[in-house]
Amino acid sequence: MAGDVGAFFTRQYQRLGPVFRVRALHRRFTVLAGPEANLFVTRQGGKHLRSREFWMDFDKELGAARSTVSMDGAEHARMRKAQQPGYSRSFIHEHLNDVVAITRREVAEWPLDEPIPGLYALQRIITDQLGTIAAGVSPRDYLDDMIVFVRTLLAARVTRQRPAVLTRTPRFRRARRRVEELYSTVLAAHDPDRRSGAEPDLVDDLMALHQVDPQFLPETDLMPAVLGPFIAGLDTVGSTCAFMLYALLKHPDLLDRMTAEADAGFAHGTLTAEAVRRLDVTHRVALETLRMYPIAPAITRTVSNTFEFAGYTIPAGEKVIVATTVTHHLPQCFPEPERFDIERYTAERREHRQPGVFVPFGVGSHVCLGAGFAEVAIAATMATIVREVELALDPPDYILKISPVPTPSPDNRFRFRVARRRRWAAEAT
């Protein structure tokens, strides 16, 4: 489990079935896995499972008693409803020009004569997009501190892959101060006197909820919600885009097809919502990336009410891991699961449409609120990148290594080089 946790759970599911126990990090868990587990959580998880214990130390570090990820039941549903407009597919469709402009600006700064760190380059783009669109503030100057703060906090207080003492180091404390400064900057930018006539964004919706019902969303619980767009991009969309870039560089035929598709999408100068919807190859490459390289291979919950699963009684109080993405690597669900194959998502095959099989954004009531937003961001960002530059792995024979902490992401050795596209060079000449 210290390495490839998804592969570990897949092996155990194939050997032991949909329910088994593991001991890890001095703790014991009951693991639920396979399509059976995903369907159970989708249908009955709200009645039997809660998330509070898994996230409460994360909330505490942000000075909050609770947050969207640690809420359950009716209050969780209400909090999701308040944030849904700012994380919606339609909202990012309205801001595609920002997505493209931010991506182009970052790509223009990539050096032409040296390797570029893959994950960090994509994190810069995605975090800037999310912060600018959903919170009205670019986090560019805070990114390095955000990475230290979020990744240390997740590893030490949530997944517990690293010792808690890391949250007391000078490096982490400095990062915390910078993140608190960013939070204050976002709040100041959303002072009502400065927002007159502005289109409401996610933070405006949160502030409105706070004003209407300060007991439900008190000032002390605002920080994790307001910083959500900045935190969300680092190890979710950013990592997925980095994995997708690696997949494209290892499959040049797909890169060529996607580049041609992007050129057609930009035929009128920029991307429109309709042009994004027509990015068929791009979307299927993204789906296969999400299948092969899920950034959340499992979720941890506490059993709130005893239930029966696969012939076993799972008692109240038990800590369970739902190994959601085991299905992504089962040959009975996805034939030849280790092969990158975007034809899985054609109308003829539709392998991902099997119940409980394709769950890259989680399952149940806590399924990712920004899944639609993320799909559009991934497609628009990657289409813009391949439109702007030619890409190559550095070194060409690099084989992907995955860093498991705090969530799966390409390791720091994943690098690439860029060159001006020959078409741009010809036009300039």
C-alpha positions, 0 to 999 in steps of 0.5 A, spaced: 500 500 500 505 504 500 507 504 493 501 503 488 495 502 492 490 501 486 494 495 484 494 492 491 487 493 492 486 490 485 490 484 486 487 483 493 480 483 490 482 478 485 484 474 490 479 475 496 473 478 493 469 484 494 470 485 502 477 483 506 481 486 511 488 490 511 493 492 516 496 499 514 500 504 518 498 501 525 491 501 523 486 496 521 481 497 515 475 493 512 476 494 504 470 494 500 472 493 492 469 492 485 463 494 482 459 491 488 462 496 493 461 502 488 454 500 487 453 499 494 456 506 496 451 509 490 445 506 493 446 506 500 452 509 502 449 515 505 445 511 510 451 507 513 457 511 511 460 518 514 466 522 512 467 526 518 473 522 522 477 522 515 477 529 514 476 532 521 484 534 522 484 537 515 478 542 517 482 543 524 488 545 521 484 550 517 481 553 523 474 550 521 469 545 525 467 542 518 467 543 511 464 540 505 468 534 504 467 532 512 459 534 512 454 528 511 447 528 510 442 534 509 447 539 511 452 536 506 447 536 501 445 544 502 453 546 502 453 542 495 447 546 492 450 553 494 457 551 491 454 547 485 453 554 480 461 556 481 463 548 480 458 547 474 460 545 467 456 551 464 460 556 469 466 554 466 463 554 459 462 561 460 469 563 462 473 559 456 476 565 454 479 565 461 481 558 460 485 559 453 488 565 455 491 563 462 494 557 458 497 561 452 500 565 457 503 560 461 505 556 455 508 562 452 513 562 458 515 555 457 523 555 455 525 552 448 531 550 450 531 546 457 526 540 460 520 543 463 517 539 469 511 536 467 506 536 474 508 543 476 507 546 469 500 543 469 499 545 476 501 552 475 496 553 469 490 549 472 490 552 479 491 559 476 484 557 472 480 555 478 482 561 482 481 566 477 474 563 474 471 561 481 474 566 486 476 572 482 484 572 484 490 569 481 494 564 485 500 565 481 505 568 486 502 563 492 503 557 488 509 554 491 506 555 498 500 552 496 503 546 494 507 545 500 501 547 505 496 542 501 500 536 500 503 536 507 497 537 510 493 531 506 499 527 507 500 528 515 493 529 517 488 526 512 492 520 508 497 519 514 502 517 509 507 522 513 508 524 520 504 529 523 510 533 526 511 535 518 505 540 520 510 543 525 516 545 521 518 552 519 517 550 512 510 548 513 508 554 518 511 559 512 506 556 507 501 556 512 502 564 513 502 565 505 495 561 504 492 565 510 494 571 506 491 568 500 485 567 503 485 574 506 486 577 499 480 573 496 475 575 502 478 583 500 476 582 493 469 580 495 467 585 499 460 588 497 463 595 495 468 592 490 463 587 487 458 592 485 456 590 478 460 584 477 458 577 475 457 572 481 462 567 482 463 561 487 466 565 493 460 570 492 455 565 493 459 562 499 459 569 502 451 570 500 450 563 504 454 566 510 450 572 510 443 569 510 445 563 515 451 565 519 450 559 524 450 554 518 456 557 515 460 561 520 466 565 519 470 560 522 468 555 517 469 559 511 476 558 509 476 551 507 470 553 502 473 559 500 480 556 498 477 550 495 478 552 488 485 553 489 486 546 493 482 542 488 486 544 482 493 541 485 492 534 486 486 533 481 485 536 475 493 538 475 495 531 476 490 528 471 492 533 465 500 531 467 498 524 466 494 525 460 500 529 457 505 523 458 500 518 455 499 523 449 507 523 448 507 515 449 502 515 443 504 520 438 498 517 433 493 520 438 497 526 439 497 528 432 489 526 432 488 531 438 492 536 435 488 536 428 482 536 432 484 542 436 486 546 430 479 545 428 476 547 434 480 554 434 478 555 427 474 561 429 480 564 433 478 561 440 474 555 443 467 556 444 462 551 448 460 548 442 467 547 439 469 543 446 463 539 445 466 537 439 473 535 441 471 527 441 478 524 441 480 529 446 475 527 451 476 520 450 484 521 451 481 524 457 477 518 459 482 513 458 487 517 462 482 518 468 481 510 468 488 508 467 491 514 472 485 515 477 488 520 482 483 518 488 483 510 487 480 509 494 476 513 499 476 512 507 469 512 511 467 510 518 461 506 518 455 510 522 450 504 521 451 496 521 450 493 514 451 487 511 455 486 505 457 480 500 455 476 506 459 479 512 456 484 517 460 490 517 459 493 524 458 501 526 464 504 528 468 500 523 473 504 519 472 502 511 476 503 505 472 503 499 477 501 493 473 505 488 477 504 482 479 497 482 474 496 477 478 500 472 483 495 472 479 489 472 479 485 465 472 483 466 470 490 466 475 493 461 479 488 456 486 488 456 486 494 462 493 495 462 493 498 454 491 505 453 485 504 448 481 510 447 476 506 443 473 503 449 469 510 449 466 509 442 458 508 442 460 501 439 463 499 446 461 503 451 465 499 456 465 505 461 457 505 461 457 498 465 454 500 472 459 501 478 465 500 473 467 507 471 468 512 477 474 517 476 470 522 480 468 518 486 461 515 488 455 516 492 453 523 495 461 525 496 462 524 488 466 530 486 462 536 485 466 539 480 466 533 475 463 537 469 467 543 470 474 538 471 472 535 464 471 542 460 478 544 464 482 538 462 479 538 454 480 546 453 487 546 457 490 540 453 487 542 446 490 549 447 497 546 449 497 542 443 495 547 439 500 552 441 507 548 441 510 541 439 512 537 445 517 531 446 518 527 452 525 528 456 528 523 455 525 520 450 525 513 453 522 516 460 517 511 463 512 514 468 513 513 475 508 515 480 508 518 486 503 516 491 503 521 496 499 524 498 495 522 492 497 519 485 501 523 481 507 523 476 513 523 479 518 529 479 522 526 473 517 527 468 519 532 464 518 534 457 521 539 452 517 544 447 518 547 440 514 552 436 509 548 432 512 548 425 506 551 422 507 557 427 514 558 424 512 558 417 507 563 418 512 568 422 517 567 416 
